Amino acid sequence: MSPALHPEIVITETADSVHYRLPARDMRELRVVGHVLLFVAIAVWSVPFISGWWMAGAGGLAWLPTLASLVPTILFSGALIAIRSIFLGHSEVAIENGNLIAIDKGSLFRITRKRPVDQVRGLIVRIPKGEKQPQSSMFANTNTEKVTLTCIEVNLASGQPIWLAMGYSTDLLLSFANDLHRRLKLAAPVEQSTIPIAPPRVVEGNAPVFQERLEQPAKSTAILDRQDNGLTITIPPAGLRRGGGFLFFFGLAWCGFMAFLTLIFIGMLLTGKAQGDGDASYFIAPLFWLVGGLMLFAGIRRARSYAVLAVVGDSLMVMYQGVFGKKQGEWTRDQLANICPGPSGVEVNDEPVMELHIEPKEGKRFGLLYGRDLAELEWIATVLRQALRVPADFIPAVSAAESPDDAADN
């Protein structure tokens, strides 16, 4: 039996839809951030007028630069006010016409995301690290219970999750996730019964959650070819736009800016104007060039690498072509401990860049497909494990027989 819905969640049902209205966010941290954002927005608005007055002197305003800076000022400060409005508002979720609709309402703005119910594959309740999951089914008083940055992550077949209801108490979202899961199963199409929606799981922090993925993500470029005695998965190069992405183009801009500064510095050296602090540039400039070069290299590495993975009988063969050359490996089923996504050792914005790990029972781990989408890595790992009959040691595939809620329904 599922826990009762939190008393502060208002639910409205019709014959073909259900609508949840969560209470206003009562989180001190978000309110503080909201007030800070409003202060920053006001400060940003004052910048063009102060700069215009400064440039023109005390006698008047330099209207041309002031007007020119108004457009970016309006856009930036407007974004800050919009975020503040959402932080101090509330969340709503609806299941209607076969869609899951997530709404974040503020006093001035609202943000709406809509995804088909048949794309939903599972719910993850994320709680801050160190916070214990409530052991009791009783709900605490919202005025006294600890409210955190807990949120619900909705895992989709496309591989790009969406987040619901950030900034509420853990108790509230745990009850909400269970009730939402039950109603999503009822709203799912009949043909989806072979791919059920996994029950909610609780995860601390932003750690990646791996799961069996039976469907190839829509954005995956991998080519699966099944044969009588096995299969082959070919992963072509992702290209600079999709694979190199932000790293390559930001590194290119970084190096272009450094080239401009370096030319200026060389000109100052030739004219004898570089004196005093100029000696420091001999050490600082190469460091900045190194940073730009590393970003370019990482982008190219993600863009140009490709791989071929083949299962023949009870053997797995892998060939990976990277920037520095080719590496390959071969294992039998009995030699493999696991095949799963894992961190590559590189982090971007404090989040690990993922790759596919082939873990033998003895010997060194084999890593490949650096920086590919997590959903695609999960699908590749699932296909290989099923073909080799290697069990997963993280989150197994959910079938009708394994789902606790389905068992209860029977």
C-alpha positions as CSV (number, residue, x, y, z in Angstrom):
1,M,0.0,0.0,0.0
2,S,1.4,3.4,-1.0
3,P,1.8,6.1,1.7
4,A,-0.9,8.7,2.0
5,L,-0.5,11.9,0.0
6,H,1.0,14.8,2.0
7,P,-1.9,16.9,3.4
8,E,-0.6,20.2,1.9
9,I,-0.8,18.9,-1.6
10,V,-4.1,19.8,-3.3
11,I,-5.3,17.3,-5.9
12,T,-8.0,17.8,-8.5
13,E,-9.3,14.9,-10.5
14,T,-11.5,14.7,-13.6
15,A,-12.5,11.7,-15.7
16,D,-9.3,12.0,-17.9
17,S,-6.9,14.2,-15.9
18,V,-5.3,14.8,-12.5
19,H,-3.8,18.0,-11.2
20,Y,-1.5,18.4,-8.2
21,R,-1.0,21.8,-6.6
22,L,1.9,22.0,-4.2
23,P,2.1,24.6,-1.4
24,A,4.2,27.7,-1.7
25,R,7.9,27.1,-1.2
26,D,8.8,27.8,2.4
27,M,12.5,27.5,2.2
28,R,14.6,30.1,3.9
29,E,17.6,29.6,1.6
30,L,15.5,30.2,-1.5
31,R,14.0,33.3,-0.1
32,V,17.4,34.7,0.7
33,V,18.6,34.0,-2.8
34,G,15.4,35.6,-4.2
35,H,16.1,38.8,-2.3
36,V,19.7,38.8,-3.4
37,L,18.7,38.4,-7.0
38,L,16.3,41.4,-6.7
39,F,19.1,43.5,-5.3
40,V,21.5,42.4,-8.1
41,A,18.8,43.3,-10.7
42,I,18.4,46.8,-9.2
43,A,22.2,47.2,-9.1
44,V,22.4,46.1,-12.8
45,W,19.8,48.7,-13.8
46,S,21.9,51.4,-12.2
47,V,25.1,50.5,-14.1
48,P,24.3,52.2,-17.5
49,F,23.2,55.5,-15.8
50,I,26.1,55.6,-13.5
51,S,28.5,54.9,-16.3
52,G,26.8,57.5,-18.6
53,W,27.1,60.1,-15.8
54,W,30.8,59.1,-15.2
55,M,31.7,59.4,-18.9
56,A,30.0,62.7,-19.4
57,G,31.2,64.2,-16.2
58,A,29.1,65.9,-13.6
59,G,27.5,68.2,-16.3
60,G,25.2,65.6,-17.9
61,L,24.7,62.1,-19.2
62,A,26.4,60.4,-22.1
63,W,23.0,59.2,-23.6
64,L,24.4,57.1,-26.5
65,P,26.4,54.6,-24.4
66,T,23.6,54.6,-21.8
67,L,20.9,53.7,-24.3
68,A,23.1,51.1,-26.0
69,S,23.5,49.3,-22.7
70,L,19.8,49.3,-21.9
71,V,18.9,46.2,-24.0
72,P,21.4,43.8,-22.3
73,T,20.5,45.4,-19.0
74,I,16.8,44.8,-19.4
75,L,17.4,41.2,-20.5
76,F,19.8,40.3,-17.7
77,S,17.8,42.0,-14.9
78,G,14.6,40.6,-16.3
79,A,16.0,37.1,-16.1
80,L,17.0,37.7,-12.5
81,I,13.5,38.9,-11.5
82,A,12.0,35.9,-13.3
83,I,14.1,33.5,-11.4
84,R,13.3,35.2,-8.1
85,S,9.6,35.0,-9.0
86,I,9.8,31.3,-9.5
87,F,11.9,30.7,-6.3
88,L,9.2,32.4,-4.2
89,G,6.3,30.7,-6.0
90,H,5.0,27.1,-6.0
91,S,4.9,24.0,-8.3
92,E,2.1,22.3,-10.0
93,V,2.0,18.9,-11.9
94,A,-0.7,17.5,-14.1
95,I,-1.4,14.4,-16.1
96,E,-3.6,15.3,-19.0
97,N,-4.2,14.1,-22.5
98,G,-1.4,11.5,-22.3
99,N,1.1,14.1,-21.1
100,L,3.0,14.8,-17.9
101,I,3.0,18.6,-17.4
102,A,5.3,20.3,-14.9
103,I,4.6,23.9,-14.0
104,D,6.6,26.3,-11.8
105,K,4.5,29.4,-11.0
106,G,5.8,32.6,-9.6
107,S,4.2,36.0,-8.9
108,L,5.1,37.3,-12.4
109,F,6.2,34.3,-14.5
110,R,5.5,30.6,-15.0
111,I,7.6,27.9,-16.6
112,T,5.9,24.9,-18.2
113,R,7.4,21.6,-19.4
114,K,5.4,18.9,-21.2
115,R,6.4,15.3,-21.9
116,P,4.4,12.3,-23.1
117,V,3.6,9.8,-20.4
118,D,4.7,7.0,-22.6
119,Q,8.3,8.5,-22.4
120,V,8.5,8.2,-18.6
121,R,10.7,5.4,-17.4
122,G,11.2,6.2,-13.7
123,L,11.2,8.7,-10.8
124,I,14.2,9.6,-8.6
125,V,13.8,11.6,-5.4
126,R,17.0,13.5,-4.9
127,I,17.9,14.6,-1.4
128,P,20.9,16.5,-0.1
129,K,23.9,14.4,1.0
130,G,23.8,13.4,4.7
131,E,20.1,13.7,5.0
132,K,18.4,10.5,6.1
133,Q,15.3,9.2,4.5
134,P,12.3,9.5,6.8
135,Q,11.5,6.1,8.5
136,S,8.0,7.0,9.5
137,S,4.9,7.4,7.4
138,M,3.8,10.3,9.5
139,F,4.2,13.8,8.0
140,A,5.9,16.5,10.0
141,N,4.6,20.0,10.3
142,T,5.9,22.1,7.4
143,N,6.4,25.0,9.8
144,T,9.0,23.1,11.8
145,E,10.3,20.3,9.5
146,K,13.6,20.9,7.6
147,V,12.9,22.0,4.0
148,T,15.7,21.2,1.6
149,L,16.6,21.4,-2.1
150,T,15.0,18.0,-2.7
151,C,13.5,17.5,-6.1
152,I,12.0,14.8,-8.3
153,E,13.9,13.8,-11.4
154,V,11.8,12.2,-14.1
155,N,13.8,9.7,-16.2
156,L,12.7,9.7,-19.8
157,A,13.2,7.3,-22.7
158,S,14.8,10.1,-24.7
159,G,17.6,10.3,-22.0
160,Q,17.0,13.9,-21.1
161,P,15.3,14.1,-17.7
162,I,13.2,16.8,-16.3
163,W,12.9,18.0,-12.7
164,L,9.8,18.6,-10.7
165,A,9.0,20.6,-7.6
166,M,12.4,21.8,-6.4
167,G,12.7,23.3,-2.9
168,Y,10.2,21.2,-0.9
169,S,10.6,19.0,2.1
170,T,11.7,15.4,1.7
171,D,8.6,14.0,3.3
172,L,6.3,16.0,0.9
173,L,8.1,14.9,-2.2
174,L,8.4,11.2,-1.1
175,S,4.7,11.0,-0.8
176,F,4.1,13.0,-4.0
177,A,6.5,10.7,-6.0
178,N,4.7,7.5,-4.8
179,D,1.3,8.9,-5.7
180,L,2.5,10.3,-9.1
181,H,4.1,7.0,-10.0
182,R,0.8,5.2,-9.3
183,R,-1.1,7.6,-11.6
184,L,1.5,7.6,-14.3
185,K,1.2,3.8,-14.5
186,L,-2.6,4.1,-14.9
187,A,-2.2,6.8,-17.6
188,A,0.4,4.9,-19.6
189,P,-0.7,3.3,-22.9
190,V,-1.5,-0.4,-22.9
191,E,1.3,-1.1,-25.3
192,Q,3.8,0.2,-22.8
193,S,3.0,-2.6,-20.3
194,T,6.1,-4.5,-21.4
195,I,8.3,-1.4,-20.4
196,P,6.8,-0.4,-17.0
197,I,7.6,2.8,-15.1
198,A,10.2,2.0,-12.4
199,P,9.1,2.8,-8.8
200,P,10.5,5.9,-7.1
201,R,14.1,5.6,-5.7
202,V,15.8,7.9,-3.2
203,V,19.3,9.2,-4.2
204,E,21.6,11.5,-2.2
205,G,23.0,14.5,-4.0
206,N,23.7,14.8,-7.7
207,A,25.3,11.3,-8.1
208,P,24.4,9.7,-11.5
209,V,21.9,6.9,-11.2
210,F,22.5,4.0,-13.6
211,Q,19.7,1.8,-14.8
212,E,18.9,-0.8,-17.4
213,R,17.7,0.9,-20.6
214,L,15.9,-1.4,-23.0
215,E,15.3,1.2,-25.7
216,Q,17.9,3.1,-27.8
217,P,17.6,6.8,-27.0
218,A,16.3,9.0,-29.8
219,K,19.5,11.0,-30.1
220,S,21.8,8.0,-30.1
221,T,23.8,7.6,-33.3
222,A,25.0,4.0,-32.5
223,I,24.2,1.3,-35.0
224,L,23.1,-2.1,-33.7
225,D,23.4,-5.1,-36.0
226,R,22.1,-8.4,-34.6
227,Q,23.4,-11.7,-36.0
228,D,22.6,-15.3,-35.3
229,N,25.5,-15.8,-33.0
230,G,25.8,-12.3,-31.5
231,L,25.6,-8.7,-32.3
232,T,27.7,-5.6,-33.3
233,I,27.4,-2.1,-32.0
234,T,29.1,0.6,-34.1
235,I,29.5,4.0,-32.5
236,P,30.5,6.6,-35.2
237,P,32.3,9.8,-34.4
238,A,29.9,12.4,-32.8
239,G,31.4,15.4,-34.6
240,L,32.4,18.8,-33.3
241,R,28.9,20.2,-33.0
242,R,27.4,17.2,-31.0
243,G,30.5,15.7,-29.5
244,G,33.0,18.5,-29.0
245,G,30.2,20.9,-28.1
246,F,30.9,23.6,-25.5
247,L,34.5,22.5,-24.7
248,F,35.8,22.8,-28.3
249,F,34.1,26.1,-29.2
250,F,34.8,27.7,-25.8
251,G,38.5,26.6,-26.1
252,L,38.6,28.0,-29.6
253,A,37.3,31.4,-28.3
254,W,39.7,31.2,-25.4
255,C,42.7,30.6,-27.7
256,G,41.5,33.4,-30.1
257,F,41.4,35.9,-27.2
258,M,44.8,34.7,-26.0
259,A,46.2,35.2,-29.5
260,F,44.9,38.8,-29.5
261,L,46.5,39.5,-26.1
262,T,49.8,37.8,-27.1
263,L,50.1,39.9,-30.3
264,I,49.6,43.0,-28.2
265,F,52.2,41.9,-25.7
266,I,54.7,41.1,-28.5
267,G,54.1,44.5,-29.9
268,M,54.8,46.1,-26.5
269,L,58.0,44.1,-26.3
270,L,59.2,45.2,-29.8
271,T,58.5,48.9,-28.9
272,G,60.0,48.6,-25.5
273,K,56.8,49.5,-23.7
274,A,56.6,46.2,-21.7
275,Q,58.4,47.0,-18.5
276,G,57.9,46.2,-14.8
277,D,55.1,43.6,-14.6
278,G,55.9,42.4,-18.1
279,D,58.1,39.7,-16.7
280,A,55.1,38.0,-15.1
281,S,53.5,37.5,-18.5
282,Y,56.3,35.1,-19.5
283,F,54.9,32.7,-16.9
284,I,51.2,33.5,-16.9
285,A,50.5,33.6,-20.7
286,P,51.7,30.0,-21.3
287,L,49.4,28.8,-18.5
288,F,46.4,30.4,-20.2
289,W,47.5,28.9,-23.5
290,L,47.7,25.5,-21.8
291,V,44.1,25.8,-20.5
292,G,42.8,26.7,-23.9
293,G,44.8,23.9,-25.5
294,L,43.4,21.3,-23.0
295,M,39.8,22.4,-23.8
296,L,40.4,22.1,-27.5
297,F,41.9,18.7,-27.0
298,A,39.1,17.5,-24.9
299,G,36.5,18.7,-27.4
300,I,38.4,17.1,-30.3
301,R,38.7,13.8,-28.3
302,R,35.0,13.7,-27.8
303,A,34.3,14.6,-31.4
304,R,36.6,12.2,-33.3
305,S,36.7,9.0,-31.3
306,Y,34.6,6.0,-32.4
307,A,34.3,2.4,-31.4
308,V,33.1,-1.0,-32.5
309,L,31.8,-3.6,-29.9
310,A,31.0,-7.1,-30.9
311,V,29.5,-10.1,-29.1
312,V,30.3,-13.4,-30.8
313,G,29.1,-16.4,-28.9
314,D,30.2,-15.9,-25.3
315,S,33.0,-13.4,-26.1
316,L,33.1,-9.6,-26.2
317,M,35.5,-7.8,-28.5
318,V,36.1,-4.1,-28.4
319,M,38.0,-1.8,-30.7
320,Y,38.3,1.9,-29.8
321,Q,39.9,4.6,-32.0
322,G,40.9,7.7,-30.1
323,V,43.0,10.8,-30.7
324,F,46.2,9.0,-29.7
325,G,45.6,5.8,-31.6
326,K,43.7,2.6,-31.3
327,K,43.2,0.2,-28.3
328,Q,41.3,-3.0,-28.2
329,G,40.4,-5.8,-25.9
330,E,38.7,-9.2,-25.8
331,W,37.0,-11.1,-22.9
332,T,34.9,-14.2,-22.4
333,R,31.7,-14.1,-20.4
334,D,33.4,-15.8,-17.4
335,Q,36.1,-13.1,-17.3
336,L,33.7,-10.2,-17.0
337,A,32.5,-8.7,-13.7
338,N,30.3,-6.0,-15.1
339,I,29.6,-3.6,-18.0
340,C,28.3,-0.3,-17.0
341,P,28.6,3.5,-17.3
342,G,31.1,5.1,-14.9
343,P,33.0,8.4,-14.2
344,S,36.0,9.0,-16.5
345,G,38.0,10.9,-13.9
346,V,37.2,14.3,-15.6
347,E,34.7,16.7,-14.1
348,V,32.9,19.7,-15.7
349,N,31.2,22.1,-13.3
350,D,31.7,19.5,-10.5
351,E,29.9,16.8,-12.5
352,P,31.7,13.8,-13.7
353,V,32.1,13.2,-17.4
354,M,30.8,9.6,-18.0
355,E,32.2,6.8,-20.2
356,L,31.5,3.1,-20.6
357,H,33.4,0.8,-18.3
358,I,34.2,-2.9,-19.1
359,E,35.3,-4.4,-15.8
360,P,37.0,-7.7,-15.9
361,K,37.2,-9.9,-12.8
362,E,41.0,-9.6,-13.0
363,G,43.1,-6.9,-14.5
364,K,42.6,-3.2,-15.4
365,R,39.2,-1.6,-16.2
366,F,38.7,-0.8,-19.9
367,G,37.2,2.7,-20.5
368,L,35.8,4.0,-23.7
369,L,33.2,6.3,-25.3
370,Y,34.3,9.3,-23.2
371,G,31.7,12.0,-22.9
372,R,28.8,10.2,-24.6
373,D,25.3,10.8,-23.3
374,L,24.5,8.8,-20.2
375,A,21.3,7.3,-21.6
376,E,23.2,6.0,-24.6
377,L,25.9,4.5,-22.4
378,E,23.2,2.8,-20.3
379,W,21.5,1.3,-23.4
380,I,24.9,0.0,-24.8
381,A,25.7,-1.6,-21.5
382,T,22.3,-3.2,-21.3
383,V,22.5,-4.6,-24.8
384,L,26.0,-6.1,-24.1
385,R,25.0,-7.5,-20.7
386,Q,21.9,-9.2,-22.1
387,A,23.8,-10.6,-25.0
388,L,26.5,-12.0,-22.7
389,R,24.1,-12.8,-19.8
390,V,26.3,-10.7,-17.5
391,P,24.2,-9.6,-14.5
392,A,24.2,-5.9,-13.5
393,D,25.5,-4.9,-10.1
394,F,23.7,-1.6,-9.8
395,I,20.0,-1.2,-10.8
396,P,18.4,-4.2,-12.6
397,A,15.9,-3.9,-15.3
398,V,12.4,-3.5,-14.0
399,S,9.8,-6.0,-15.3
400,A,6.2,-6.6,-14.3
401,A,7.2,-9.5,-12.1
402,E,9.9,-7.4,-10.3
403,S,8.0,-4.3,-9.6
404,P,6.6,-4.2,-6.0
405,D,3.6,-2.1,-7.1
406,D,2.7,-4.5,-9.9
407,A,3.0,-7.5,-7.5
408,A,0.6,-5.7,-5.1
409,D,-1.9,-5.1,-8.0
410,N,-1.9,-8.8,-8.8
